[in-house]
Amino acid sequence: MPEILVHIAEGRTPESKKALMKDITDAVVKNFGVAAERVVVQIVESSKDNKSRGGVPFSEL
């Protein structure tokens, strides 16, 4: 059972996250040859205060 974790900063809409999970599932089905029901996709959201790039919190970018 493939399990895919996606780490993102908070702020995306439920619709965009649902679409992303569907697209990832479709890619895993196509490339790994497994049934869609076997694919687990989990989105892990972080507060923009708890994630940084180059030492600068996303909330300040």
Buried (B, 14 or more C-beta within 10 A) or exposed (E): EBEBEEEBBEEBEEEEBEEBBEEBBEEBBEEEEBEEEEBEBEBEBEEBEEBBEEEEBBEEE
